[in-house]
């Protein structure tokens, strides 16, 4: 994957979370930041192609994104109270974060916490409906469990590190690794163009593939076990127990996004739709009775296409929001 395409992912960070120090679990507030600043933040790192035997090391910034495996250190030169690092892997990865060394004042209110997923503008990915763990179990606080749990692993290809350090000289070092996930479920795409096949092997779960760009989705194949002959009711596909829906929205939480289309019958495509939203999601709901599968491609919509979509009551739902 090219550095340019990876750098485009920085566009999603239109806000960085701010943390309230006295909450047991992080309370997220809006905090705006320009896309240009984020692009310059990581453009140099994301262009690196590293040999496997080389251990990449660099300093972390208070606001950062990491897509390259390696060892990362943050040292506070002054009090740093609202910091976050976004980690991302390929769709078939899960994230491993290992605490190598930590020098913070836990009793004085410092913390270093890993979140299983991403948080932006108070919205979480994966949503509570799609993640296998309750919210409180998705936070791992070094000050509470770091000694007994030095390695934290995510459930999907994204994770976050929140930290607050009150004293200059406080520091920590973590190692970021990517591990193979044989059945990727919840995914954030690193690029605005690509293809993916989502498979849920007889498990009662929901899986979402998030593309944080306005894109055209083209579904090439949808297989929903024994539901080939089901008729779509007037209430949509939700009653079938096994279905795929296309969602559009300007946030991360799929439960707050607009339903663009739902599919509860198997077919060989193509079927396509343009979604002019900041975030486009292909979401599969599975009852656990069947092996469900959906294959799709996606590409970034151009400026002219977005302009043409204005006025279409379905396609421009986010452009009007």
Secondary structure, DSSP 8 states (H G I E B T S, - for coil): --HHHHHHGGGG-SB--B--TT-SS---B--B--HHHHHHHHTTGGG----TT---EEE--SEEEE-S-EEEEEE-SS-EEEEEEEEE--TTEEEEEEEEEEE--TTTT-EEEEESSEEETTEEES-TTT-SS-GGGGEEEHHHHTTT--EEE-SSSEEEEEEEE-STT-EEEEEEEEEE-TT--SEE-SSSSEEEEEEEES-EEEEEEEE-S-EEEEEEEEEETT-TT---BTTBSGGGS-EEEEEEESSS-GGGSEEEEEE-S-EEEEEEEEE-SSEEEEEEEEESSSEEEEEEEEEE--HHHHHHHTT-TTTTTTT--
